[in-house]
Amino acid sequence: MIRLTDLPDDILEEIFQAMRDIMRFPGEPPSNVPLLQFQEDSVSSYSANPDRKVVPLWANVLILSHVCTHWRELMLYRPRLWTFIRVTSSFSSRIMANEMIERSGHFPLSILFTNEHSRDQDRAFLDLLGIASVIGDHSERIQELGLILRAPHAGLILDSMLSNSRVPRLEKLWLDTGGDAFGLNLASPISLFDTMVPPLRVLHVHRIPIQWLPFEELVHLELTWCASPPLPALLETLRCSPFLQTLILHTFPAKSADNGSQDGLGEYGFGAIGAAMLPCLRQLQLRVDTFFTAAFSVLPYITFPPSTAVRLSFTDWIASGRPVYEDCESLTVLACNVEHAIFTLNGNHVYFASENPSLSVDYGVATHESEESILPLGRLCEGFLAVPLPALKTLFMVIYVDGLVLTHSRLARLFQAIPSLQRLAVNVHPMDSAQVFTALATVVKDEHGNEGVLCPELKEFAITWRGRPSADDFWNLERCCYFRASKGRGLAKLETVPFPPIVQEVLEQSVPSVVAVGYRQ
């Protein structure tokens, strides 16, 4: 078996170059991550095991250059391998940064400023300022720039590097203040590009206020936990970025200086602004919660293809009879083509998704759902009211109550929101199954006062039991099937565990086909 140190130079060079190609900024997903693997926060790690300690990618060059003399000599004459430079306030880091700039020749640079482990942040900031001015002398070579620092420091470092410099190659700007609170007094760093706008392709901004986006031809735009630029400015950037592939927004609305309006539209209406056409959009993620309420405001003004993977996330959303996508034709078309979906209730969180087309919605629900509440916050049905799926035929439900108060009325409102359902598969614990069966046997009346049942098109019902059902559970299911049959909406097929003979005889009078399946231990 050949030893690693004896590999031919051409193979070693391919390995080293591939290693450089996969280097990313912290929180930046690898390019091959499936779009459906949306994380709770866009800055979350994509590692399957977050507790696993791995060597940072930017350290690999230094480590491999010390394996043996041959490897070191080979790497020293490959300038591109030294173009990803991580800068901290430590003395060794500052020395190594200068060394790597020299070794990288004239290749474009990827610079990352980070200082998460420093105890004296103010002293560390002064040290970083020193090296920032040195790197600023090579600003014309900077292709990727990342600053993951405390909020005031990030802006000052950026100003020190670029205030009197040109960055004609800058394609990626990654700004992140980590765990600092939002609402900080930080001048917009984007104002540094008033006179010379770089050819930016990727912009990631986390917890840093930003006033405007003077960029064109973006392919990735991510604004999270920050104030949104005025809507006209954001839309202008989107219109000038027809090749945009990723759009991620989790922002609170900007106030117009002229009229105090939350969207910044002022006297401009939809017709004056016009739609931003995004024919290459592959990933759209919009998140709205109590404070960050601006993301959905972009929907009426954008168009995108049906192949776009859309993820909508919200808490305390009140549909008020209006779907999120009411004025967005692209999202309407996508939602109206969803025929098969999964639905997961896990405590106070709900997630439902479709694979083709790719649409996912997640939202929070209240522990209790008040029948008399004026504001229907936290309802189980809220997702299907906010994002109706009028063509939904098949739904696979997984129910984990985990402290949630689950009642048949909550489930009844949920089923009422999906009347087109033809097949329902439920994974449920026997203790919670009665609520499902009672909900499906709920009497409803149409506008003429005629009685009917929820999900009138339902023909197939499959139950996966997470435990052994009791005799009462069997009878509850039989009563549900009998009721639907008595209303002329009987099931054609039922999949469940084998019934006791006495219940089976009665059940077969209501359901023509009963398929016996096992239960889940």
C-alpha positions as CSV (number, residue, x, y, z in Angstrom):
1,M,0.0,0.0,0.0
2,I,1.4,3.4,-1.0
3,R,2.0,5.9,1.8
4,L,0.5,9.4,1.6
5,T,3.9,11.0,1.6
6,D,4.8,8.9,-1.5
7,L,1.9,10.0,-3.6
8,P,2.8,11.4,-7.1
9,D,3.0,15.2,-7.3
10,D,0.1,15.5,-9.7
11,I,-2.2,13.6,-7.4
12,L,-1.0,15.6,-4.4
13,E,-1.6,18.8,-6.3
14,E,-5.2,17.8,-7.1
15,I,-5.8,17.0,-3.4
16,F,-4.4,20.3,-2.3
17,Q,-6.4,22.3,-4.9
18,A,-9.6,20.5,-3.9
19,M,-8.9,21.3,-0.3
20,R,-8.7,25.0,-1.2
21,D,-11.9,24.8,-3.2
22,I,-14.0,23.7,-0.2
23,M,-12.9,26.4,2.2
24,R,-15.8,28.5,3.4
25,F,-16.6,31.2,5.9
26,P,-18.2,30.1,9.2
27,G,-21.9,29.5,8.7
28,E,-21.6,29.3,4.9
29,P,-23.1,26.1,3.6
30,P,-21.2,23.8,1.2
31,S,-22.3,24.2,-2.4
32,N,-23.7,20.6,-2.5
33,V,-26.2,20.9,0.4
34,P,-29.7,20.0,-0.8
35,L,-32.0,23.0,-0.7
36,L,-34.6,21.2,1.5
37,Q,-32.1,21.0,4.3
38,F,-33.1,24.4,5.6
39,Q,-31.7,25.1,9.0
40,E,-33.5,26.9,11.8
41,D,-31.2,29.8,11.3
42,S,-29.3,30.5,8.1
43,V,-26.1,30.9,10.1
44,S,-26.5,27.4,11.7
45,S,-23.8,24.8,11.1
46,Y,-24.6,22.2,8.4
47,S,-22.7,19.6,10.3
48,A,-24.7,16.5,11.1
49,N,-22.9,16.2,14.4
50,P,-22.5,19.7,16.0
51,D,-20.5,18.3,18.9
52,R,-17.9,16.8,16.7
53,K,-14.6,18.8,16.8
54,V,-13.0,19.2,13.4
55,V,-10.0,21.1,12.2
56,P,-11.0,24.4,10.7
57,L,-10.6,24.4,6.9
58,W,-8.4,27.4,6.9
59,A,-5.9,25.6,9.1
60,N,-5.4,22.7,6.7
61,V,-2.8,24.4,4.6
62,L,-0.6,25.0,7.6
63,I,-1.1,21.5,8.9
64,L,-0.3,19.8,5.7
65,S,2.7,21.9,5.0
66,H,4.3,20.4,8.1
67,V,3.7,16.8,7.2
68,C,7.0,16.4,5.5
69,T,9.7,18.4,3.7
70,H,8.4,17.2,0.3
71,W,4.9,18.3,0.9
72,R,6.1,21.7,2.3
73,E,8.2,22.4,-0.8
74,L,5.4,21.4,-3.1
75,M,2.9,23.7,-1.3
76,L,5.2,26.7,-1.0
77,Y,5.3,26.9,-4.8
78,R,1.5,26.7,-5.2
79,P,0.4,30.3,-4.4
80,R,-3.3,29.6,-4.7
81,L,-3.1,27.3,-1.6
82,W,-2.2,30.3,0.6
83,T,-5.0,32.6,-0.5
84,F,-7.5,31.9,2.3
85,I,-6.2,34.0,5.2
86,R,-7.8,34.0,8.7
87,V,-6.9,37.0,10.7
88,T,-7.2,37.1,14.5
89,S,-5.7,39.4,17.1
90,S,-3.0,36.9,18.2
91,F,0.6,37.8,17.4
92,S,1.2,34.5,15.5
93,S,-1.9,35.1,13.4
94,R,-0.6,38.6,12.4
95,I,2.8,37.2,11.5
96,M,1.2,34.4,9.5
97,A,-1.1,36.7,7.7
98,N,1.8,38.7,6.3
99,E,3.6,35.5,5.4
100,M,0.6,34.1,3.5
101,I,0.0,37.3,1.6
102,E,3.6,37.0,0.4
103,R,3.3,33.3,-0.5
104,S,0.0,33.9,-2.4
105,G,1.7,35.8,-5.1
106,H,-0.7,37.8,-7.2
107,F,-3.7,35.4,-6.8
108,P,-7.1,36.8,-5.5
109,L,-7.4,36.7,-1.7
110,S,-10.1,35.4,0.7
111,I,-9.8,37.3,4.0
112,L,-11.6,36.3,7.2
113,F,-11.5,38.5,10.3
114,T,-12.6,36.7,13.5
115,N,-11.8,37.0,17.1
116,E,-14.4,35.0,19.1
117,H,-11.9,33.7,21.7
118,S,-10.3,36.9,22.8
119,R,-11.0,38.0,26.4
120,D,-10.0,41.6,25.9
121,Q,-12.1,42.6,22.9
122,D,-11.0,46.2,22.9
123,R,-7.3,45.3,22.8
124,A,-8.0,42.7,20.2
125,F,-9.8,45.3,18.1
126,L,-6.7,47.6,18.1
127,D,-4.5,44.6,17.1
128,L,-6.9,43.8,14.2
129,L,-6.9,47.4,13.1
130,G,-3.2,47.2,12.6
131,I,-3.3,44.1,10.4
132,A,-6.4,45.5,8.6
133,S,-4.4,48.5,7.3
134,V,-1.7,46.2,6.1
135,I,-4.2,44.0,4.2
136,G,-5.8,47.1,2.9
137,D,-2.7,47.8,0.9
138,H,-3.6,44.7,-1.1
139,S,-7.3,45.5,-1.4
140,E,-7.2,45.2,-5.2
141,R,-6.6,41.5,-4.7
142,I,-9.4,40.8,-2.2
143,Q,-12.0,38.6,-3.8
144,E,-13.8,37.4,-0.6
145,L,-14.0,39.3,2.6
146,G,-15.6,38.1,5.8
147,L,-15.9,39.9,9.2
148,I,-17.3,37.9,12.1
149,L,-16.7,40.4,14.9
150,R,-18.6,42.4,17.5
151,A,-20.8,44.9,15.8
152,P,-19.0,48.3,16.3
153,H,-15.7,46.6,15.4
154,A,-16.9,45.1,12.2
155,G,-17.8,48.5,10.7
156,L,-14.5,50.1,11.9
157,I,-12.4,47.3,10.5
158,L,-14.2,47.5,7.2
159,D,-13.7,51.3,7.1
160,S,-10.0,51.0,8.0
161,M,-9.4,48.5,5.1
162,L,-11.5,50.0,2.4
163,S,-12.2,53.7,3.0
164,N,-9.3,54.8,0.8
165,S,-9.0,51.6,-1.2
166,R,-10.5,50.1,-4.3
167,V,-11.8,46.5,-4.3
168,P,-12.3,45.8,-8.0
169,R,-12.3,42.0,-7.5
170,L,-14.6,41.8,-4.4
171,E,-17.2,39.2,-5.1
172,K,-18.2,38.0,-1.7
173,L,-18.9,40.1,1.4
174,W,-19.7,38.1,4.6
175,L,-20.7,40.3,7.6
176,D,-21.7,38.8,10.9
177,T,-21.7,40.1,14.5
178,G,-22.4,36.7,16.0
179,G,-24.4,36.8,19.2
180,D,-24.6,40.6,19.7
181,A,-28.0,42.1,20.1
182,F,-29.7,43.8,17.2
183,G,-30.5,47.5,17.0
184,L,-26.8,48.6,17.4
185,N,-25.5,52.0,16.6
186,L,-23.4,51.1,13.5
187,A,-23.1,53.2,10.4
188,S,-24.0,51.2,7.4
189,P,-20.8,49.7,6.0
190,I,-22.3,49.6,2.5
191,S,-22.0,53.4,2.4
192,L,-18.2,52.7,1.8
193,F,-19.1,51.7,-1.7
194,D,-20.8,55.0,-2.7
195,T,-18.1,56.0,-5.1
196,M,-16.9,52.6,-6.4
197,V,-19.3,49.6,-6.3
198,P,-17.5,46.3,-6.4
199,P,-18.7,43.4,-8.6
200,L,-20.3,41.7,-5.6
201,R,-21.9,38.3,-6.2
202,V,-22.5,37.1,-2.6
203,L,-23.8,39.3,0.2
204,H,-24.4,37.8,3.7
205,V,-25.4,40.3,6.5
206,H,-26.3,39.1,10.0
207,R,-27.2,41.5,12.8
208,I,-25.8,44.5,11.0
209,P,-28.1,47.3,9.9
210,I,-27.9,48.1,6.2
211,Q,-29.5,51.1,4.5
212,W,-29.2,50.4,0.8
213,L,-27.8,47.9,-1.7
214,P,-25.9,49.5,-4.6
215,F,-25.1,46.1,-6.1
216,E,-26.0,44.5,-9.4
217,E,-25.7,40.9,-10.6
218,L,-26.0,39.3,-7.1
219,V,-26.3,35.5,-7.1
220,H,-26.8,35.2,-3.3
221,L,-28.4,37.7,-0.9
222,E,-29.0,36.9,2.7
223,L,-30.2,39.5,5.3
224,T,-31.0,38.1,8.7
225,W,-31.7,39.5,12.1
226,C,-31.3,43.1,10.9
227,A,-33.3,46.1,9.6
228,S,-34.4,45.7,6.0
229,P,-33.3,48.3,3.5
230,P,-36.2,50.4,2.2
231,L,-38.3,48.2,0.0
232,P,-37.7,50.2,-3.2
233,A,-33.9,49.9,-2.6
234,L,-34.2,46.1,-2.1
235,L,-36.4,45.7,-5.1
236,E,-34.0,47.7,-7.3
237,T,-31.2,45.4,-6.3
238,L,-33.3,42.4,-7.1
239,R,-34.3,43.8,-10.5
240,C,-30.7,44.3,-11.3
241,S,-29.8,40.7,-10.2
242,P,-31.6,38.5,-12.8
243,F,-29.2,35.7,-12.0
244,L,-30.0,35.6,-8.3
245,Q,-30.1,32.0,-7.1
246,T,-30.6,32.4,-3.3
247,L,-32.7,35.0,-1.4
248,I,-32.9,34.7,2.4
249,L,-34.7,37.4,4.4
250,H,-35.3,37.7,8.2
251,T,-35.6,41.4,8.8
252,F,-37.6,44.1,10.6
253,P,-39.1,46.9,8.5
254,A,-37.2,50.1,7.7
255,K,-39.0,53.4,8.4
256,S,-39.0,55.9,5.7
257,A,-37.4,59.2,6.7
258,D,-40.1,61.1,4.7
259,N,-43.3,59.7,5.9
260,G,-42.5,57.1,8.6
261,S,-44.1,54.3,6.6
262,Q,-42.9,50.8,7.4
263,D,-42.3,49.6,3.9
264,G,-40.5,52.7,2.6
265,L,-42.7,52.9,-0.5
266,G,-44.0,56.4,0.2
267,E,-46.1,57.6,-2.6
268,Y,-45.0,54.7,-4.9
269,G,-47.4,51.9,-5.6
270,F,-46.9,48.5,-7.0
271,G,-47.4,49.7,-10.6
272,A,-44.6,52.3,-10.2
273,I,-42.2,49.9,-8.6
274,G,-42.8,47.0,-10.9
275,A,-41.9,43.3,-10.3
276,A,-38.4,41.9,-9.9
277,M,-38.1,38.9,-12.2
278,L,-35.8,36.2,-10.8
279,P,-35.8,33.4,-13.4
280,C,-32.8,31.7,-11.9
281,L,-33.9,31.7,-8.3
282,R,-33.3,28.3,-6.7
283,Q,-33.8,29.0,-3.0
284,L,-36.3,31.5,-1.4
285,Q,-36.4,31.6,2.4
286,L,-38.6,34.1,4.2
287,R,-38.9,34.2,8.0
288,V,-41.3,36.4,10.0
289,D,-41.7,36.6,13.8
290,T,-42.8,39.0,16.5
291,F,-40.1,41.6,15.8
292,F,-38.8,40.7,12.3
293,T,-41.9,41.3,10.3
294,A,-40.7,42.6,6.9
295,A,-39.7,39.5,4.9
296,F,-43.1,38.7,3.4
297,S,-43.5,42.3,2.1
298,V,-41.3,41.4,-0.8
299,L,-43.6,38.6,-2.2
300,P,-46.0,40.8,-4.2
301,Y,-43.1,42.3,-6.1
302,I,-41.1,39.3,-7.2
303,T,-41.6,36.5,-9.8
304,F,-39.7,33.2,-9.8
305,P,-40.0,29.8,-11.6
306,P,-41.9,26.8,-10.2
307,S,-38.7,25.0,-9.6
308,T,-37.7,27.4,-6.8
309,A,-37.4,25.7,-3.4
310,V,-39.5,28.0,-1.1
311,R,-39.4,27.9,2.7
312,L,-41.7,30.1,4.7
313,S,-41.3,30.4,8.5
314,F,-43.5,32.4,10.9
315,T,-44.8,32.7,14.5
316,D,-48.0,34.3,15.6
317,W,-49.1,34.8,12.1
318,I,-52.8,35.8,11.8
319,A,-54.1,34.8,8.4
320,S,-57.3,36.9,8.7
321,G,-58.6,35.2,5.6
322,R,-55.7,36.4,3.4
323,P,-53.1,33.9,2.3
324,V,-49.4,35.0,2.5
325,Y,-49.1,34.5,-1.3
326,E,-52.4,36.4,-2.2
327,D,-50.6,39.0,-4.4
328,C,-47.7,36.7,-5.5
329,E,-48.6,34.9,-8.6
330,S,-45.4,32.7,-8.6
331,L,-46.1,31.4,-5.1
332,T,-49.7,30.9,-5.9
333,V,-48.9,28.7,-8.8
334,L,-46.4,26.8,-6.8
335,A,-48.8,26.2,-3.9
336,C,-51.7,25.2,-6.2
337,N,-49.5,22.4,-7.7
338,V,-48.8,20.8,-4.3
339,E,-50.6,17.4,-4.3
340,H,-48.5,15.4,-1.7
341,A,-47.1,16.7,1.6
342,I,-45.9,15.7,5.0
343,F,-47.1,17.3,8.2
344,T,-45.2,17.0,11.5
345,L,-46.5,18.3,14.8
346,N,-43.7,18.2,17.4
347,G,-44.8,20.0,20.6
348,N,-45.2,23.7,19.9
349,H,-43.8,23.5,16.4
350,V,-45.4,22.5,13.1
351,Y,-43.6,21.8,9.8
352,F,-45.2,20.7,6.6
353,A,-43.5,20.3,3.3
354,S,-43.9,19.1,-0.3
355,E,-41.0,17.7,-2.3
356,N,-42.3,18.4,-5.8
357,P,-42.9,21.3,-6.1
358,S,-40.5,22.2,-3.3
359,L,-42.5,24.1,-0.7
360,S,-42.1,24.0,3.1
361,V,-43.8,25.9,5.9
362,D,-42.9,25.9,9.6
363,Y,-44.6,27.8,12.3
364,G,-45.1,27.9,16.1
365,V,-48.4,26.9,17.8
366,A,-49.7,27.7,21.3
367,T,-49.9,25.1,24.0
368,H,-53.6,25.8,24.4
369,E,-55.9,27.0,21.6
370,S,-58.6,29.1,23.2
371,E,-62.0,28.7,21.6
372,E,-63.0,32.2,22.7
373,S,-59.9,34.2,21.8
374,I,-60.4,37.3,19.7
375,L,-56.9,36.9,18.2
376,P,-56.5,33.3,17.0
377,L,-52.8,33.1,17.8
378,G,-50.9,29.9,17.6
379,R,-53.6,27.8,16.0
380,L,-52.7,24.4,14.6
381,C,-54.4,25.2,11.3
382,E,-52.6,28.5,10.8
383,G,-50.1,27.1,8.3
384,F,-52.8,25.9,5.9
385,L,-54.7,29.2,6.2
386,A,-51.6,31.3,5.6
387,V,-50.5,29.0,2.7
388,P,-53.5,27.2,1.4
389,L,-52.9,24.1,-0.7
390,P,-56.2,23.7,-2.8
391,A,-55.0,20.7,-4.7
392,L,-53.6,18.7,-1.8
393,K,-54.5,15.0,-2.2
394,T,-52.2,13.1,0.1
395,L,-51.0,14.1,3.6
396,F,-48.7,12.1,5.9
397,M,-49.1,13.3,9.5
398,V,-46.7,12.6,12.3
399,I,-48.0,13.7,15.7
400,Y,-45.8,14.1,18.8
401,V,-47.8,16.0,21.4
402,D,-45.0,16.6,23.9
403,G,-46.9,18.8,26.3
404,L,-49.2,20.3,23.7
405,V,-52.9,20.3,24.6
406,L,-54.3,18.4,21.6
407,T,-58.1,18.5,21.2
408,H,-60.4,17.2,18.5
409,S,-61.5,20.8,17.8
410,R,-57.9,21.9,17.0
411,L,-57.6,19.0,14.6
412,A,-61.0,19.7,13.1
413,R,-60.0,23.2,12.2
414,L,-56.9,21.8,10.6
415,F,-58.8,19.2,8.5
416,Q,-61.3,21.9,7.5
417,A,-58.4,23.8,5.9
418,I,-57.6,20.9,3.5
419,P,-60.9,19.8,2.0
420,S,-59.4,18.3,-1.1
421,L,-57.6,15.5,0.8
422,Q,-58.1,12.0,-0.6
423,R,-55.5,10.0,1.3
424,L,-54.5,10.6,5.0
425,A,-51.7,8.6,6.7
426,V,-51.3,9.3,10.4
427,N,-48.4,8.3,12.7
428,V,-49.8,8.7,16.2
429,H,-49.6,7.3,19.7
430,P,-52.7,5.5,20.9
431,M,-53.2,8.0,23.7
432,D,-53.7,10.8,21.1
433,S,-55.6,8.8,18.4
434,A,-59.1,9.5,19.7
435,Q,-58.7,13.2,19.0
436,V,-57.8,12.4,15.4
437,F,-60.8,10.0,14.9
438,T,-63.2,12.4,16.6
439,A,-62.1,15.3,14.4
440,L,-62.6,13.3,11.2
441,A,-66.2,12.5,12.5
442,T,-67.0,16.2,13.2
443,V,-70.3,17.4,11.7
444,V,-70.1,20.5,9.6
445,K,-72.7,22.5,7.7
446,D,-72.5,24.2,4.4
447,E,-73.9,27.6,3.5
448,H,-77.3,26.0,2.9
449,G,-77.4,24.3,6.3
450,N,-76.8,20.8,5.0
451,E,-74.7,18.5,7.2
452,G,-71.5,16.9,6.1
453,V,-68.1,15.8,7.2
454,L,-64.6,17.2,7.1
455,C,-62.4,16.2,4.2
456,P,-65.4,15.0,2.1
457,E,-63.1,13.6,-0.6
458,L,-61.2,11.3,1.8
459,K,-61.1,7.7,0.5
460,E,-58.0,6.2,2.1
461,F,-57.0,6.3,5.7
462,A,-53.8,4.7,7.1
463,I,-52.9,4.6,10.8
464,T,-49.4,3.8,12.1
465,W,-49.7,3.2,15.8
466,R,-46.7,4.0,18.0
467,G,-47.7,1.4,20.6
468,R,-50.5,-1.2,21.0
469,P,-54.0,0.2,20.7
470,S,-56.6,-0.7,23.3
471,A,-60.1,-1.9,22.7
472,D,-61.4,1.6,23.1
473,D,-59.0,2.8,20.4
474,F,-60.4,0.2,18.0
475,W,-64.0,1.2,18.8
476,N,-63.2,4.9,18.4
477,L,-61.8,4.2,14.9
478,E,-64.8,2.0,14.0
479,R,-67.2,4.8,15.1
480,C,-65.3,7.3,12.9
481,C,-65.6,5.1,9.9
482,Y,-69.3,4.3,10.6
483,F,-70.1,8.0,10.9
484,R,-68.5,9.0,7.6
485,A,-70.2,6.1,5.9
486,S,-73.6,7.2,7.3
487,K,-73.1,10.7,5.8
488,G,-72.3,9.2,2.4
489,R,-68.6,9.9,2.7
490,G,-67.3,6.5,3.7
491,L,-63.8,5.3,3.3
492,A,-62.8,2.9,0.5
493,K,-59.7,1.6,2.2
494,L,-58.4,1.5,5.7
495,E,-54.9,0.4,6.7
496,T,-54.4,-0.4,10.4
497,V,-53.4,-3.2,12.7
498,P,-55.5,-6.3,12.8
499,F,-58.8,-5.7,14.7
500,P,-60.4,-8.0,17.2
501,P,-62.9,-10.2,15.3
502,I,-66.0,-8.6,16.9
503,V,-64.9,-5.1,15.9
504,Q,-63.7,-6.3,12.5
505,E,-67.2,-7.6,11.6
506,V,-68.8,-4.2,12.4
507,L,-66.0,-2.3,10.7
508,E,-66.3,-4.2,7.4
509,Q,-69.9,-2.9,7.2
510,S,-68.5,0.6,6.8
511,V,-65.2,0.1,5.0
512,P,-65.0,-2.3,1.9
513,S,-61.3,-2.8,2.2
514,V,-59.4,-3.2,5.5
515,V,-55.7,-3.9,5.1
516,A,-53.9,-5.2,8.2
517,V,-50.5,-3.7,9.0
518,G,-48.2,-3.9,12.0
519,Y,-47.7,-1.3,14.7
520,R,-44.6,0.6,15.5
521,Q,-42.9,-0.4,18.7
